Amino acid sequence: MCSYAQQTTTNDSLLRVATIKHQVKNNEVTFTPATPELNQISGAPKAFYTHYWEFGDGHFSTEEQPKHIYKQPGEYEVKLWATNNYDTGKPPTTRPKKIAINTITTTYNDVATMDEDFILKRNREPVPSEEMVVIMQYKNPKDYITNGKLYLFYNEHKYNANNFNLIDTRTHHNETHIPSNAFTYTNNIDDDRTYIATSNNEVYKASTILQDSTEKMNLPLSIEESKAYYKNWTLLEFDNMQPKEERNIFFSLKTTPEMVKDTSAIISVRGIYVPDGNYDNHKVKDMEMEIVTSHDPNKMSSNGTFMNYRLVRFKTLKYKIKFQNNGEGPARTIRLETDIPEMLDKSTLKVLDMYPKCKICPKQEVSYSCLDTSYTDTQAIFTFKNIYLPGSEQKNVKEYDSTKGFVKYSIKFAKDFHKKKTKSKTAIIFDKNDPIITNYATTRFLPGISIGAKMGYNSFSDLKNSESYFFGATLSPYKSYRWYWQVELMNNFHNYESNTTVRDDIVDGAQGFQHLRRTTSYVTYENIDWDTPVLMRYNVNNYLGLGAGLQNTISVSEKQKQSVMIEDFEGTDPRNPIISSEETSSNKTNTFTNLRTGLLFEATAGFARIGPSIGARYILNFKDNFNYWQFYAIWKF
């Protein structure tokens, strides 16, 4: 008996979905997320979800199960973004849910929550092909009702592809969009009737209300600087904002598949807040974000993803190390052991910011909270001492952001370094637990080009009366390290003579007497040649270099002058007197002839990477026996 079986394997095409559950009690609603099971990343801390809610009335929350009180009756669209941390899958999608509020029984208390007048937040780090939300919070700092403007700039010019597409803007206080090519006109504070351009046709009359002098003043300059740094922007106007009133705007950004592939890259968006449209006073906020492939709270990132090697000496690198306490209790000591690449100068390291906020530790032991920095040969060690960082699994901890921390620092390049890709990672140690290893933060260099000026002398030992000079240019990688390629174009001026030939003939003369006729001939050459060497070079160190390759030479202009002298002697003995002589010459010009190919070998001494050096090269041609030495000086820029 024979039996056959066939099994068809199909890919799971079901999307991961998180649903919104809710309980309504008049105008008080409790929300609960129903999220799919997490797929734990092997070796990572315990996987968990973070949550971001929009309640449809301009308010939001990051609690897992928030309770929200609606101020007015109506129908509201609630949105949820659940982000999976230490999970192998994509974040679940959530369908918005309509909530109907018919009765108002609970009093709504509009409690001030903003410590600053202008804040940018996000619900998650950017992942290619995923959606994220940027929250723009603004507050009226004036003691009068204002109308103003808000700008959001995104997609930095330094990246060829766009990182974001703005797919939705959710406003709740009648903010209106203004064409992005508009400009802002404001009055001068001193009311001297000096006007700047406006995005509409209204002309505002300057008032005598005093403005906050600590704010930025030159709004057109801030806008032009932002346009020079970002490709895209959106502009909104708001009005009738009460003193101390707080508002939120929500921007949905879809990250593009072409987003920078380096997952340690830092990208940014910028917001500009003009609280009163009559004046130039404004505030600027930059929000830096780390590109990730999965949502991992423990991460290291750098702003030096792609750098121009020619200008890098003037650049200061910035690194950011993020961590999160996923334990059931608070962490008292956190130690960050961070790799410092060889090309960076540890003595220039400067701590820019940190959380938990604390002082820098002094040399002696202290009992208060502080951040200590120490060094080994290859690492910088940051240690938070005497702190309290709650754990995400700790009881009564509802705000996940309070369990996160970071260290941000800057560092400069050493005086002498080589163009190499760098990789840095950090070991994060909470109290006495096992270390958690972050991703690699990488820095790469854009391929810089070095142009060299070269001139010298060619020595042809096999050619008669040879004089050959050349000048030209070279092309190679900027500040090359060890092995590198080099291409050249040389223009040669070469004069030489062929060997003289002498021929004696016995000829019959008058009355049957014979005599000797001697014919002497030679050719002079005036050539303009092009050399195109292609070679591989190797820098032994910063001062000595070797190279070998191929060279093609073609005569773009070749002038030949042939001279012939005919002499007749008495009799047949050349020692007899000359009875007659005649000299003739003929000219001939050729173009693009005499193609020659050969091998070259060379050595240089001087500044092998950038700057002046001298060299000697031997060219071994495959034909015509045009072997020669080349002695030259070169300056690479």
C-alpha positions as CSV (number, residue, x, y, z in Angstrom):
1,M,0.0,0.0,0.0
2,C,1.4,3.4,-1.0
3,S,0.3,6.7,0.5
4,Y,1.2,10.2,-0.3
5,A,0.9,13.4,1.8
6,Q,1.5,17.0,0.9
7,Q,1.7,20.0,3.3
8,T,1.4,23.5,2.1
9,T,3.2,26.1,4.3
10,T,1.7,29.6,4.1
11,N,3.2,32.7,5.7
12,D,1.2,34.3,8.5
13,S,-0.3,37.4,6.9
14,L,-2.3,38.5,10.0
15,L,-1.3,41.9,11.3
16,R,-0.6,42.4,15.0
17,V,-3.5,44.4,16.4
18,A,-4.0,46.2,19.6
19,T,-7.6,47.1,20.5
20,I,-9.0,49.8,22.7
21,K,-11.3,48.8,25.5
22,H,-13.1,51.5,27.6
23,Q,-15.6,52.1,30.4
24,V,-17.7,55.2,30.3
25,K,-19.1,56.8,33.4
26,N,-20.8,60.0,32.2
27,N,-17.8,62.2,31.1
28,E,-15.2,60.1,32.9
29,V,-13.7,57.3,30.7
30,T,-11.1,54.6,31.7
31,F,-9.2,53.1,28.8
32,T,-7.5,49.7,28.7
33,P,-5.3,48.4,25.8
34,A,-5.7,44.8,24.6
35,T,-2.3,44.0,23.1
36,P,-0.9,40.9,21.4
37,E,1.5,38.6,23.1
38,L,5.1,39.8,23.0
39,N,7.9,37.8,21.3
40,Q,10.9,38.1,23.6
41,I,14.3,39.0,22.1
42,S,16.7,36.4,23.2
43,G,19.2,37.6,25.8
44,A,17.4,41.0,26.3
45,P,15.6,42.2,29.4
46,K,12.0,41.3,29.8
47,A,9.9,42.6,26.9
48,F,7.1,45.1,27.6
49,Y,4.8,47.6,26.0
50,T,4.8,51.4,26.3
51,H,1.6,53.3,25.4
52,Y,0.7,56.6,23.9
53,W,-3.0,57.8,23.9
54,E,-4.7,60.7,22.2
55,F,-8.2,61.4,23.6
56,G,-9.5,63.4,20.7
57,D,-9.8,66.7,22.6
58,G,-6.2,67.9,22.5
59,H,-5.0,65.9,25.5
60,F,-2.8,62.8,25.6
61,S,-1.3,60.3,28.1
62,T,1.5,57.8,28.2
63,E,-0.1,55.7,31.0
64,E,-1.0,52.1,30.3
65,Q,-4.6,52.4,31.6
66,P,-5.3,56.1,31.7
67,K,-8.5,57.7,33.1
68,H,-9.6,60.9,31.2
69,I,-12.3,63.4,32.0
70,Y,-13.9,65.2,29.1
71,K,-14.8,68.8,29.5
72,Q,-17.7,69.0,27.0
73,P,-20.2,66.6,25.5
74,G,-19.6,65.3,22.0
75,E,-18.1,62.5,20.0
76,Y,-14.3,62.0,20.3
77,E,-11.9,59.8,18.3
78,V,-9.4,58.1,20.6
79,K,-6.2,56.8,19.2
80,L,-3.6,54.4,20.7
81,W,0.0,53.7,19.7
82,A,1.4,50.7,21.6
83,T,5.2,50.2,21.2
84,N,6.8,46.8,21.8
85,N,10.2,47.0,23.6
86,Y,12.7,44.1,23.5
87,D,10.3,42.4,21.1
88,T,11.1,40.8,17.7
89,G,7.9,41.9,15.9
90,K,6.5,45.2,14.5
91,P,4.4,47.4,16.8
92,P,0.7,46.5,16.7
93,T,-1.7,48.6,14.7
94,T,-4.7,50.1,16.4
95,R,-8.0,51.2,14.9
96,P,-9.3,54.6,16.3
97,K,-12.3,54.3,18.5
98,K,-15.3,56.8,18.7
99,I,-16.3,57.7,22.2
100,A,-19.6,59.5,22.8
101,I,-19.9,61.8,25.8
102,N,-23.5,62.8,26.5
103,T,-23.6,63.9,30.2
104,I,-21.2,66.1,32.2
105,T,-21.2,65.2,35.9
106,T,-17.5,65.3,36.8
107,T,-15.9,68.7,36.9
108,Y,-12.9,69.1,34.6
109,N,-9.9,70.7,36.2
110,D,-7.5,72.2,33.6
111,V,-4.3,71.7,35.6
112,A,-1.1,73.3,34.3
113,T,1.4,70.6,33.4
114,M,4.1,72.4,31.4
115,D,7.3,73.6,33.1
116,E,8.4,75.4,29.9
117,D,6.5,77.5,27.3
118,F,7.4,75.3,24.4
119,I,8.1,71.5,24.4
120,L,8.6,68.9,21.7
121,K,8.0,65.2,22.5
122,R,7.6,61.9,20.6
123,N,5.9,58.7,21.3
124,R,8.7,56.4,20.1
125,E,12.1,56.4,18.3
126,P,12.0,56.4,14.5
127,V,12.1,53.0,12.8
128,P,12.2,52.7,9.0
129,S,8.7,52.3,7.5
130,E,6.9,52.9,10.8
131,E,4.7,55.8,12.0
132,M,5.6,58.0,14.9
133,V,4.0,61.0,16.6
134,V,5.6,64.3,17.4
135,I,3.8,66.3,20.1
136,M,4.2,70.0,20.0
137,Q,3.2,71.6,23.4
138,Y,2.9,75.4,23.7
139,K,1.8,77.8,26.4
140,N,1.0,81.4,26.4
141,P,3.6,83.1,28.6
142,K,2.1,86.5,28.3
143,D,-0.5,88.2,30.5
144,Y,-2.7,89.0,27.6
145,I,-4.5,87.1,24.8
146,T,-2.2,86.4,21.9
147,N,-2.2,85.3,18.3
148,G,1.0,83.6,17.1
149,K,2.7,81.0,14.8
150,L,4.2,77.6,15.1
151,Y,6.8,76.0,12.7
152,L,7.9,72.4,12.4
153,F,11.0,71.7,10.4
154,Y,12.0,68.1,9.4
155,N,14.2,66.1,6.9
156,E,17.8,67.4,7.2
157,H,19.6,68.4,4.1
158,K,22.7,66.4,5.0
159,Y,20.8,63.2,4.1
160,N,20.1,62.6,0.5
161,A,16.8,60.8,1.0
162,N,13.9,62.1,3.1
163,N,13.6,60.5,6.6
164,F,10.0,61.5,7.1
165,N,6.7,62.1,5.4
166,L,4.2,64.3,7.2
167,I,0.9,62.3,6.9
168,D,-1.4,64.0,9.4
169,T,-1.6,67.1,11.6
170,R,-4.2,67.0,14.4
171,T,-5.2,70.3,15.9
172,H,-7.9,71.0,18.5
173,H,-7.9,74.8,18.9
174,N,-8.6,76.0,15.4
175,E,-5.0,76.3,14.4
176,T,-4.8,76.9,10.6
177,H,-2.2,75.9,8.1
178,I,-0.3,78.6,6.2
179,P,1.5,77.9,2.9
180,S,5.1,76.8,3.7
181,N,6.6,79.3,1.3
182,A,5.2,82.2,3.3
183,F,7.3,84.6,5.4
184,T,6.6,86.2,8.7
185,Y,6.2,89.9,9.1
186,T,6.5,91.4,12.6
187,N,6.9,94.8,14.1
188,N,10.0,96.0,15.8
189,I,9.7,96.2,19.5
190,D,10.8,99.8,19.7
191,D,8.0,100.7,17.2
192,D,10.3,102.5,14.9
193,R,8.0,101.7,11.9
194,T,10.6,99.2,10.5
195,Y,8.6,96.3,9.0
196,I,9.7,92.9,8.0
197,A,7.9,90.6,5.5
198,T,4.6,88.9,6.4
199,S,2.9,85.7,5.5
200,N,-0.5,87.5,5.0
201,N,-1.6,90.9,3.9
202,E,-2.3,92.2,7.4
203,V,-0.1,94.9,8.9
204,Y,0.2,94.8,12.7
205,K,0.6,98.1,14.5
206,A,3.3,98.0,17.1
207,S,2.1,98.2,20.7
208,T,3.8,99.3,23.8
209,I,3.6,95.9,25.5
210,L,7.0,95.0,26.8
211,Q,8.5,91.7,25.5
212,D,10.6,89.1,27.2
213,S,14.2,90.1,26.3
214,T,15.5,86.6,27.0
215,E,13.8,85.1,24.0
216,K,15.4,85.0,20.5
217,M,14.7,88.2,18.7
218,N,15.6,87.8,15.0
219,L,12.8,85.6,13.6
220,P,13.7,85.9,9.9
221,L,17.3,84.8,10.7
222,S,16.1,81.7,12.7
223,I,13.7,80.7,9.9
224,E,16.4,81.1,7.2
225,E,18.9,79.1,9.3
226,S,16.3,76.4,9.7
227,K,15.6,76.3,6.0
228,A,19.3,75.9,5.3
229,Y,19.4,72.9,7.6
230,Y,16.0,71.2,6.8
231,K,14.3,70.5,3.5
232,N,10.7,70.5,4.7
233,W,8.6,72.5,7.1
234,T,5.0,73.2,8.0
235,L,3.6,76.4,9.4
236,L,0.4,77.0,11.6
237,E,-1.2,80.1,13.0
238,F,-3.2,80.1,16.2
239,D,-5.4,82.8,17.8
240,N,-7.3,83.8,20.9
241,M,-4.9,82.1,23.3
242,Q,-5.6,83.0,26.9
243,P,-2.8,83.9,29.3
244,K,-1.1,80.7,30.7
245,E,-3.3,78.5,28.5
246,E,-1.6,75.3,27.3
247,R,-2.3,73.6,24.0
248,N,-1.1,70.5,22.1
249,I,-0.7,69.8,18.4
250,F,0.0,66.2,17.1
251,F,2.0,65.5,13.9
252,S,2.0,62.0,12.5
253,L,5.3,61.3,10.7
254,K,5.7,58.2,8.5
255,T,9.3,57.2,8.4
256,T,10.5,56.3,4.9
257,P,12.1,53.0,3.9
258,E,15.1,55.1,2.7
259,M,15.7,56.4,6.2
260,V,19.3,56.3,7.1
261,K,20.2,52.7,7.5
262,D,22.7,53.2,10.2
263,T,20.8,52.5,13.4
264,S,23.1,54.5,15.5
265,A,22.4,57.7,13.6
266,I,21.0,60.8,15.4
267,I,18.4,62.8,13.4
268,S,16.4,65.8,14.5
269,V,13.3,67.9,14.0
270,R,13.0,71.6,15.0
271,G,10.1,73.6,16.3
272,I,9.8,77.4,16.4
273,Y,7.2,79.1,18.6
274,V,6.2,82.7,18.0
275,P,3.9,83.4,21.0
276,D,2.8,86.8,19.7
277,G,2.6,87.4,16.0
278,N,3.1,91.1,16.4
279,Y,6.7,90.6,17.5
280,D,9.9,88.8,16.6
281,N,10.2,87.2,20.0
282,H,10.4,83.4,19.5
283,K,11.7,80.1,21.0
284,V,13.5,77.4,19.1
285,K,13.5,73.7,20.2
286,D,15.5,70.9,18.5
287,M,14.5,67.3,19.3
288,E,17.1,64.7,18.6
289,M,16.1,61.1,17.9
290,E,18.0,57.9,17.4
291,I,17.2,55.7,14.4
292,V,16.5,52.1,15.6
293,T,15.5,48.8,14.1
294,S,13.7,47.7,17.2
295,H,12.5,49.6,20.2
296,D,15.3,49.0,22.7
297,P,15.5,51.5,25.6
298,N,19.2,50.6,26.1
299,K,21.0,52.2,23.2
300,M,24.1,54.2,22.1
301,S,24.0,56.7,19.3
302,S,26.1,59.3,17.6
303,N,25.7,62.3,15.3
304,G,28.8,61.3,13.3
305,T,27.1,58.7,11.1
306,F,28.5,60.2,7.9
307,M,31.3,62.8,8.1
308,N,33.3,64.8,5.5
309,Y,36.8,63.7,6.2
310,R,38.3,67.0,4.9
311,L,36.4,69.1,7.5
312,V,36.2,66.6,10.3
313,R,39.0,68.2,12.3
314,F,36.7,71.0,13.1
315,K,33.8,68.7,14.1
316,T,32.9,67.7,17.6
317,L,31.3,64.3,17.9
318,K,28.3,63.9,20.2
319,Y,27.3,60.6,21.7
320,K,24.2,59.7,23.7
321,I,23.8,56.6,25.9
322,K,20.3,55.7,26.9
323,F,19.2,53.2,29.5
324,Q,16.1,52.0,31.4
325,N,15.7,50.2,34.7
326,N,13.5,47.2,33.9
327,G,13.7,45.8,37.5
328,E,11.2,45.5,40.2
329,G,13.1,48.0,42.4
330,P,15.0,51.2,42.1
331,A,18.6,51.4,41.0
332,R,21.0,53.2,43.3
333,T,24.2,53.0,41.2
334,I,24.4,52.8,37.4
335,R,27.7,52.2,35.7
336,L,28.2,52.9,31.9
337,E,31.4,51.4,30.5
338,T,31.8,53.1,27.1
339,D,34.3,52.3,24.3
340,I,36.3,55.3,23.1
341,P,37.7,54.8,19.6
342,E,41.5,55.2,19.2
343,M,41.1,58.2,16.9
344,L,39.3,60.3,19.6
345,D,40.9,62.3,22.3
346,K,39.6,61.3,25.7
347,S,41.0,64.5,27.3
348,T,38.4,66.5,25.3
349,L,35.4,64.5,26.6
350,K,32.8,66.8,28.1
351,V,29.5,65.7,29.7
352,L,26.7,67.8,28.1
353,D,23.6,66.5,29.8
354,M,22.4,63.6,31.9
355,Y,19.4,62.0,33.6
356,P,18.9,61.6,36.5
357,K,20.0,65.2,36.8
358,C,22.9,65.5,39.2
359,K,26.2,67.2,39.8
360,I,29.6,66.1,38.5
361,C,31.4,64.2,41.3
362,P,34.3,65.9,43.0
363,K,37.6,64.1,43.7
364,Q,36.7,63.1,47.2
365,E,33.8,60.8,48.1
366,V,30.5,62.5,48.8
367,S,27.1,61.4,50.0
368,Y,24.9,63.3,47.6
369,S,23.9,62.3,44.0
370,C,26.6,62.8,41.4
371,L,28.0,61.6,38.1
372,D,31.6,60.3,38.1
373,T,33.7,60.0,35.0
374,S,36.9,57.9,34.9
375,Y,39.0,56.4,32.1
376,T,40.9,53.3,31.1
377,D,43.1,53.0,28.0
378,T,40.1,52.3,25.8
379,Q,37.0,53.3,27.7
380,A,35.3,56.1,29.5
381,I,33.3,55.0,32.6
382,F,30.3,57.0,33.7
383,T,29.0,56.1,37.1
384,F,25.8,57.5,38.6
385,K,26.2,57.4,42.4
386,N,23.7,57.7,45.2
387,I,20.7,58.1,42.8
388,Y,17.2,56.7,42.7
389,L,16.0,55.4,39.3
390,P,12.7,53.5,39.7
391,G,12.2,50.2,37.9
392,S,9.5,49.7,35.3
393,E,8.2,46.7,37.2
394,Q,8.2,48.6,40.5
395,K,4.9,49.0,42.2
396,N,3.1,52.4,41.9
397,V,5.3,53.4,38.9
398,K,3.0,54.6,36.2
399,E,5.2,56.9,34.2
400,Y,7.7,54.8,32.2
401,D,9.8,57.9,31.3
402,S,10.8,58.1,35.0
403,T,12.5,54.8,34.7
404,K,14.8,55.9,31.8
405,G,18.1,57.8,31.9
406,F,20.8,58.9,29.6
407,V,24.3,60.5,29.4
408,K,25.1,62.8,26.5
409,Y,28.7,63.8,25.9
410,S,30.9,65.5,23.3
411,I,34.4,64.5,22.3
412,K,36.9,65.7,19.7
413,F,39.3,64.0,17.3
414,A,42.9,63.4,18.2
415,K,45.5,65.6,16.5
416,D,46.7,62.7,14.3
417,F,44.2,60.1,13.3
418,H,43.4,57.9,10.3
419,K,40.3,57.6,8.2
420,K,38.7,54.5,9.6
421,K,35.2,53.5,10.5
422,T,34.7,53.5,14.3
423,K,32.5,51.3,16.4
424,S,31.6,52.0,20.1
425,K,29.3,50.2,22.5
426,T,28.4,50.5,26.2
427,A,28.0,47.9,29.0
428,I,25.3,49.1,31.3
429,I,25.4,47.8,34.8
430,F,22.5,48.4,37.3
431,D,23.8,48.1,40.8
432,K,25.4,44.6,40.9
433,N,23.4,43.0,38.1
434,D,24.9,41.5,35.0
435,P,25.8,44.0,32.3
436,I,23.5,44.9,29.4
437,I,25.4,45.5,26.2
438,T,24.1,48.1,23.8
439,N,24.2,48.3,20.1
440,Y,27.3,49.6,18.2
441,A,27.3,53.3,17.6
442,T,29.3,53.7,14.3
443,T,30.9,56.7,12.6
444,R,31.8,56.6,8.9
445,F,33.5,59.0,6.6
446,L,32.3,60.2,3.3
447,P,34.9,59.5,0.5
448,G,36.9,62.6,0.4
449,I,38.9,63.4,-2.8
450,S,42.5,64.8,-2.8
451,I,43.8,66.7,-5.8
452,G,47.6,66.9,-6.2
453,A,49.8,69.2,-8.3
454,K,52.8,67.4,-9.8
455,M,55.8,68.5,-11.8
456,G,59.2,67.1,-12.7
457,Y,61.8,65.8,-15.2
458,N,61.9,62.7,-17.3
459,S,65.3,61.1,-17.9
460,F,65.6,59.0,-21.0
461,S,69.1,57.4,-21.0
462,D,68.6,55.7,-24.4
463,L,67.6,58.8,-26.3
464,K,70.1,61.4,-27.7
465,N,69.9,65.0,-26.5
466,S,66.7,64.2,-24.6
467,E,65.0,67.0,-22.7
468,S,61.6,66.2,-21.1
469,Y,59.6,68.2,-18.5
470,F,56.1,67.6,-17.3
471,F,53.3,69.0,-15.1
472,G,49.9,67.6,-14.2
473,A,47.4,66.6,-11.6
474,T,46.7,63.6,-9.4
475,L,43.4,62.3,-7.9
476,S,43.3,60.1,-4.8
477,P,41.4,59.6,-1.6
478,Y,41.8,62.5,0.9
479,K,44.3,61.8,3.6
480,S,44.8,58.2,2.5
481,Y,45.8,55.8,5.1
482,R,47.5,52.5,4.0
483,W,46.4,51.1,0.6
484,Y,44.8,53.5,-1.8
485,W,44.3,54.1,-5.5
486,Q,45.7,57.1,-7.5
487,V,44.9,58.4,-11.0
488,E,47.0,61.0,-12.8
489,L,47.1,63.1,-16.0
490,M,50.5,64.4,-17.0
491,N,51.3,66.8,-19.8
492,N,54.9,66.2,-21.2
493,F,57.1,68.4,-23.4
494,H,59.7,66.1,-24.9
495,N,62.5,67.0,-27.3
496,Y,65.1,64.5,-28.6
497,E,67.1,63.3,-31.6
498,S,67.3,60.1,-33.4
499,N,70.8,58.5,-33.9
500,T,72.7,59.9,-36.9
501,T,73.1,57.6,-39.9
502,V,76.0,57.9,-42.4
503,R,76.1,56.2,-45.7
504,D,79.0,56.2,-48.2
505,D,78.5,55.5,-51.9
506,I,80.9,55.4,-54.9
507,V,79.3,57.3,-57.8
508,D,80.3,58.0,-61.4
509,G,81.3,61.5,-62.1
510,A,82.2,63.5,-65.2
511,Q,84.5,62.0,-67.8
512,G,84.1,58.6,-66.1
513,F,85.9,59.5,-62.9
514,Q,84.5,58.0,-59.7
515,H,84.2,59.8,-56.4
516,L,82.8,59.2,-52.9
517,R,79.4,60.5,-51.9
518,R,78.6,60.6,-48.2
519,T,74.9,61.0,-47.0
520,T,74.4,62.0,-43.3
521,S,70.9,62.1,-41.9
522,Y,69.1,62.4,-38.5
523,V,65.6,63.3,-37.2
524,T,64.7,65.7,-34.3
525,Y,61.4,65.3,-32.4
526,E,59.3,67.8,-30.6
527,N,56.5,66.0,-28.8
528,I,53.7,66.9,-26.5
529,D,52.7,63.6,-24.7
530,W,49.9,62.8,-22.4
531,D,50.5,60.2,-19.6
532,T,47.6,58.6,-17.8
533,P,49.0,56.5,-14.9
534,V,46.7,54.3,-12.8
535,L,48.4,52.8,-9.7
536,M,48.0,51.4,-6.3
537,R,49.9,53.0,-3.5
538,Y,50.9,52.0,0.0
539,N,51.9,54.4,2.7
540,V,54.6,52.7,4.8
541,N,54.1,55.5,7.4
542,N,53.2,59.2,7.3
543,Y,56.5,60.0,5.4
544,L,57.3,57.1,3.0
545,G,55.1,55.7,0.3
546,L,55.4,53.0,-2.5
547,G,53.4,52.5,-5.6
548,A,53.0,50.3,-8.7
549,G,50.7,50.4,-11.7
550,L,50.1,50.8,-15.4
551,Q,50.8,53.8,-17.6
552,N,49.5,54.7,-21.0
553,T,51.2,57.4,-23.1
554,I,50.1,58.9,-26.3
555,S,51.7,61.6,-28.4
556,V,49.0,64.3,-28.9
557,S,51.4,66.3,-31.1
558,E,54.6,65.0,-32.7
559,K,56.7,67.3,-34.9
560,Q,59.5,65.6,-36.9
561,K,62.3,67.5,-38.7
562,Q,64.5,65.3,-40.9
563,S,67.9,66.8,-41.9
564,V,70.0,65.3,-44.8
565,M,73.5,66.4,-45.8
566,I,75.1,65.1,-49.0
567,E,78.9,65.6,-49.4
568,D,81.0,64.7,-52.5
569,F,84.7,64.1,-52.1
570,E,87.6,64.1,-54.6
571,G,88.3,60.5,-55.5
572,T,87.2,57.7,-53.2
573,D,89.0,58.6,-50.1
574,P,87.0,60.6,-47.5
575,R,90.2,62.3,-46.4
576,N,90.3,64.1,-49.7
577,P,88.9,67.6,-50.1
578,I,85.1,68.1,-50.4
579,I,84.2,69.2,-53.8
580,S,80.5,70.0,-53.0
581,S,77.9,69.7,-50.2
582,E,74.2,70.2,-49.9
583,E,71.9,70.2,-46.8
584,T,68.1,69.7,-47.0
585,S,65.4,69.3,-44.4
586,S,61.7,68.3,-44.3
587,N,59.0,68.7,-41.7
588,K,56.2,66.3,-40.7
589,T,53.5,66.7,-38.0
590,N,51.4,63.9,-36.6
591,T,48.6,64.0,-33.9
592,F,47.5,61.3,-31.5
593,T,50.0,58.7,-32.5
594,N,52.6,56.4,-30.9
595,L,50.4,54.9,-28.1
596,R,52.7,53.2,-25.5
597,T,51.8,51.1,-22.4
598,G,54.1,50.2,-19.6
599,L,54.6,49.3,-16.0
600,L,55.6,51.8,-13.4
601,F,57.3,51.5,-9.9
602,E,57.8,54.4,-7.6
603,A,58.8,55.6,-4.1
604,T,58.0,58.9,-2.4
605,A,59.4,60.7,0.6
606,G,57.9,63.6,2.4
607,F,54.3,64.1,3.6
608,A,52.8,60.9,2.3
609,R,49.1,61.8,3.0
610,I,48.6,65.5,2.6
611,G,51.2,68.1,1.7
612,P,54.5,68.2,-0.2
613,S,56.7,65.2,-1.1
614,I,59.3,64.2,-3.7
615,G,59.5,61.0,-5.6
616,A,61.2,58.8,-8.2
617,R,59.4,56.6,-10.7
618,Y,60.7,54.0,-13.2
619,I,58.6,53.4,-16.3
620,L,59.2,50.1,-18.1
621,N,57.5,50.3,-21.6
622,F,56.4,47.2,-23.3
623,K,57.7,48.4,-26.7
624,D,59.9,50.9,-28.4
625,N,62.5,50.7,-25.6
626,F,61.3,54.0,-24.1
627,N,62.2,53.1,-20.6
628,Y,63.0,56.1,-18.4
629,W,63.3,57.5,-14.9
630,Q,60.9,60.2,-13.7
631,F,61.9,62.6,-10.8
632,Y,59.2,64.8,-9.5
633,A,57.7,66.9,-6.7
634,I,54.1,66.7,-5.7
635,W,51.8,68.6,-3.3
636,K,48.5,66.9,-2.3
637,F,45.7,69.2,-1.2
